[in-house]
Amino acid sequence: MNHYSVESPILLWLDPESSLLIEHAESVCAAGWQIKKIRSVEEIHLHDQGAKAIALRLTNGTRTLLELKEQLERTGQPIDVICRIDRNDFELGIQAHQEGATWVISTDD
């Protein structure tokens, strides 16, 4: 059940590795955000209206992040990119930040 206000910002959720866990959904909603799951970078243009951020899971490099940044540049919509990485993949986090991620957090957070 979703109880969003009209004012709630939208978070796009892109995780090609796994489904959105209920714990993550509840945390995001408790913080006042709406979640819209997307399946690919190409779907960004379908959902970017009103989106304030996108949570992107990275596992094997930053190729998807770079594709996402290109897609966002084409749409002209400023959206913060939150890269979610495994806790033990510190180097990938640094690389994601250097390549334009707004924030890098652990997939556990």
ChimeraX commands (.cxc) that place a marker at each C-alpha (Angstrom):
marker #1 position 0.00,0.00,0.00 radius 0.5
marker #1 position 1.40,3.37,-1.00 radius 0.5
marker #1 position 0.58,6.53,0.94 radius 0.5
marker #1 position 2.41,9.26,-0.93 radius 0.5
marker #1 position 1.66,12.91,-0.80 radius 0.5
marker #1 position 1.66,14.95,-3.96 radius 0.5
marker #1 position 4.82,16.58,-2.61 radius 0.5
marker #1 position 6.82,13.35,-2.23 radius 0.5
marker #1 position 9.95,13.31,-4.38 radius 0.5
marker #1 position 10.42,10.35,-6.71 radius 0.5
marker #1 position 13.34,7.95,-6.49 radius 0.5
marker #1 position 13.91,5.76,-9.54 radius 0.5
marker #1 position 15.26,2.32,-8.54 radius 0.5
marker #1 position 17.47,0.39,-10.98 radius 0.5
marker #1 position 18.97,-2.85,-9.70 radius 0.5
marker #1 position 19.72,-5.42,-12.41 radius 0.5
marker #1 position 21.07,-7.86,-9.80 radius 0.5
marker #1 position 18.09,-8.31,-7.47 radius 0.5
marker #1 position 14.56,-7.27,-6.62 radius 0.5
marker #1 position 13.73,-4.32,-4.44 radius 0.5
marker #1 position 13.81,-5.60,-0.86 radius 0.5
marker #1 position 10.92,-4.66,1.40 radius 0.5
marker #1 position 13.39,-3.23,3.95 radius 0.5
marker #1 position 14.80,-0.84,1.36 radius 0.5
marker #1 position 11.35,0.16,0.13 radius 0.5
marker #1 position 10.16,0.83,3.67 radius 0.5
marker #1 position 13.25,2.92,4.48 radius 0.5
marker #1 position 12.88,5.02,1.36 radius 0.5
marker #1 position 9.15,5.53,1.92 radius 0.5
marker #1 position 9.71,6.36,5.60 radius 0.5
marker #1 position 12.09,9.09,4.46 radius 0.5
marker #1 position 9.23,10.60,2.44 radius 0.5
marker #1 position 10.13,9.36,-1.06 radius 0.5
marker #1 position 8.11,7.52,-3.68 radius 0.5
marker #1 position 9.84,4.62,-5.45 radius 0.5
marker #1 position 9.44,3.79,-9.11 radius 0.5
marker #1 position 11.29,0.68,-10.23 radius 0.5
marker #1 position 12.82,0.67,-13.67 radius 0.5
marker #1 position 14.42,-2.26,-15.49 radius 0.5
marker #1 position 17.01,-0.51,-17.65 radius 0.5
marker #1 position 18.77,2.77,-18.36 radius 0.5
marker #1 position 16.66,3.07,-21.50 radius 0.5
marker #1 position 13.51,3.36,-19.35 radius 0.5
marker #1 position 14.74,6.59,-17.73 radius 0.5
marker #1 position 12.98,8.77,-20.29 radius 0.5
marker #1 position 9.65,7.11,-19.43 radius 0.5
marker #1 position 9.89,7.99,-15.75 radius 0.5
marker #1 position 12.19,10.97,-15.34 radius 0.5
marker #1 position 9.45,13.59,-15.04 radius 0.5
marker #1 position 9.48,14.63,-11.43 radius 0.5
marker #1 position 12.24,12.21,-10.41 radius 0.5
marker #1 position 14.75,13.80,-8.07 radius 0.5
marker #1 position 17.16,10.86,-7.76 radius 0.5
marker #1 position 17.98,7.43,-9.10 radius 0.5
marker #1 position 19.41,4.57,-7.06 radius 0.5
marker #1 position 21.64,2.45,-9.29 radius 0.5
marker #1 position 23.29,-0.78,-8.21 radius 0.5
marker #1 position 26.78,-1.33,-9.56 radius 0.5
marker #1 position 28.58,-4.67,-9.39 radius 0.5
marker #1 position 31.05,-5.04,-12.25 radius 0.5
marker #1 position 32.43,-1.64,-13.11 radius 0.5
marker #1 position 30.82,1.66,-13.98 radius 0.5
marker #1 position 29.58,1.00,-17.52 radius 0.5
marker #1 position 25.93,1.28,-16.44 radius 0.5
marker #1 position 26.67,4.52,-14.58 radius 0.5
marker #1 position 28.26,6.00,-17.69 radius 0.5
marker #1 position 25.28,4.93,-19.82 radius 0.5
marker #1 position 22.94,6.46,-17.26 radius 0.5
marker #1 position 24.86,9.75,-17.21 radius 0.5
marker #1 position 24.68,9.90,-21.04 radius 0.5
marker #1 position 20.94,9.24,-20.98 radius 0.5
marker #1 position 20.40,11.93,-18.33 radius 0.5
marker #1 position 22.39,14.43,-20.39 radius 0.5
marker #1 position 20.12,13.72,-23.37 radius 0.5
marker #1 position 16.97,14.32,-21.33 radius 0.5
marker #1 position 18.35,17.48,-19.76 radius 0.5
marker #1 position 16.73,16.53,-16.46 radius 0.5
marker #1 position 19.01,17.08,-13.44 radius 0.5
marker #1 position 18.76,13.93,-11.32 radius 0.5
marker #1 position 21.05,12.93,-8.45 radius 0.5
marker #1 position 22.62,9.49,-8.94 radius 0.5
marker #1 position 23.04,7.30,-5.88 radius 0.5
marker #1 position 25.27,4.32,-6.65 radius 0.5
marker #1 position 24.75,1.28,-4.46 radius 0.5
marker #1 position 27.74,-1.04,-4.21 radius 0.5
marker #1 position 28.72,-4.06,-2.15 radius 0.5
marker #1 position 30.29,-3.00,1.12 radius 0.5
marker #1 position 33.59,-4.69,0.29 radius 0.5
marker #1 position 33.99,-3.04,-3.14 radius 0.5
marker #1 position 35.62,0.19,-2.01 radius 0.5
marker #1 position 37.49,0.75,-5.28 radius 0.5
marker #1 position 34.28,0.60,-7.32 radius 0.5
marker #1 position 32.80,3.23,-5.01 radius 0.5
marker #1 position 35.72,5.56,-5.60 radius 0.5
marker #1 position 35.50,5.02,-9.36 radius 0.5
marker #1 position 31.74,5.68,-9.35 radius 0.5
marker #1 position 32.24,8.92,-7.46 radius 0.5
marker #1 position 34.98,10.01,-9.88 radius 0.5
marker #1 position 32.68,9.26,-12.82 radius 0.5
marker #1 position 29.82,11.39,-11.61 radius 0.5
marker #1 position 27.83,9.63,-8.90 radius 0.5
marker #1 position 26.31,12.12,-6.49 radius 0.5
marker #1 position 26.54,9.63,-3.61 radius 0.5
marker #1 position 27.93,6.14,-3.18 radius 0.5
marker #1 position 26.39,3.93,-0.51 radius 0.5
marker #1 position 26.50,0.29,0.48 radius 0.5
marker #1 position 23.80,-2.06,-0.78 radius 0.5
marker #1 position 23.22,-2.80,2.92 radius 0.5
marker #1 position 22.16,0.81,3.61 radius 0.5
marker link #1:1,2 radius 0.2
marker link #1:2,3 radius 0.2
marker link #1:3,4 radius 0.2
marker link #1:4,5 radius 0.2
marker link #1:5,6 radius 0.2
marker link #1:6,7 radius 0.2
marker link #1:7,8 radius 0.2
marker link #1:8,9 radius 0.2
marker link #1:9,10 radius 0.2
marker link #1:10,11 radius 0.2
marker link #1:11,12 radius 0.2
marker link #1:12,13 radius 0.2
marker link #1:13,14 radius 0.2
marker link #1:14,15 radius 0.2
marker link #1:15,16 radius 0.2
marker link #1:16,17 radius 0.2
marker link #1:17,18 radius 0.2
marker link #1:18,19 radius 0.2
marker link #1:19,20 radius 0.2
marker link #1:20,21 radius 0.2
marker link #1:21,22 radius 0.2
marker link #1:22,23 radius 0.2
marker link #1:23,24 radius 0.2
marker link #1:24,25 radius 0.2
marker link #1:25,26 radius 0.2
marker link #1:26,27 radius 0.2
marker link #1:27,28 radius 0.2
marker link #1:28,29 radius 0.2
marker link #1:29,30 radius 0.2
marker link #1:30,31 radius 0.2
marker link #1:31,32 radius 0.2
marker link #1:32,33 radius 0.2
marker link #1:33,34 radius 0.2
marker link #1:34,35 radius 0.2
marker link #1:35,36 radius 0.2
marker link #1:36,37 radius 0.2
marker link #1:37,38 radius 0.2
marker link #1:38,39 radius 0.2
marker link #1:39,40 radius 0.2
marker link #1:40,41 radius 0.2
marker link #1:41,42 radius 0.2
marker link #1:42,43 radius 0.2
marker link #1:43,44 radius 0.2
marker link #1:44,45 radius 0.2
marker link #1:45,46 radius 0.2
marker link #1:46,47 radius 0.2
marker link #1:47,48 radius 0.2
marker link #1:48,49 radius 0.2
marker link #1:49,50 radius 0.2
marker link #1:50,51 radius 0.2
marker link #1:51,52 radius 0.2
marker link #1:52,53 radius 0.2
marker link #1:53,54 radius 0.2
marker link #1:54,55 radius 0.2
marker link #1:55,56 radius 0.2
marker link #1:56,57 radius 0.2
marker link #1:57,58 radius 0.2
marker link #1:58,59 radius 0.2
marker link #1:59,60 radius 0.2
marker link #1:60,61 radius 0.2
marker link #1:61,62 radius 0.2
marker link #1:62,63 radius 0.2
marker link #1:63,64 radius 0.2
marker link #1:64,65 radius 0.2
marker link #1:65,66 radius 0.2
marker link #1:66,67 radius 0.2
marker link #1:67,68 radius 0.2
marker link #1:68,69 radius 0.2
marker link #1:69,70 radius 0.2
marker link #1:70,71 radius 0.2
marker link #1:71,72 radius 0.2
marker link #1:72,73 radius 0.2
marker link #1:73,74 radius 0.2
marker link #1:74,75 radius 0.2
marker link #1:75,76 radius 0.2
marker link #1:76,77 radius 0.2
marker link #1:77,78 radius 0.2
marker link #1:78,79 radius 0.2
marker link #1:79,80 radius 0.2
marker link #1:80,81 radius 0.2
marker link #1:81,82 radius 0.2
marker link #1:82,83 radius 0.2
marker link #1:83,84 radius 0.2
marker link #1:84,85 radius 0.2
marker link #1:85,86 radius 0.2
marker link #1:86,87 radius 0.2
marker link #1:87,88 radius 0.2
marker link #1:88,89 radius 0.2
marker link #1:89,90 radius 0.2
marker link #1:90,91 radius 0.2
marker link #1:91,92 radius 0.2
marker link #1:92,93 radius 0.2
marker link #1:93,94 radius 0.2
marker link #1:94,95 radius 0.2
marker link #1:95,96 radius 0.2
marker link #1:96,97 radius 0.2
marker link #1:97,98 radius 0.2
marker link #1:98,99 radius 0.2
marker link #1:99,100 radius 0.2
marker link #1:100,101 radius 0.2
marker link #1:101,102 radius 0.2
marker link #1:102,103 radius 0.2
marker link #1:103,104 radius 0.2
marker link #1:104,105 radius 0.2
marker link #1:105,106 radius 0.2
marker link #1:106,107 radius 0.2
marker link #1:107,108 radius 0.2
marker link #1:108,109 radius 0.2
view
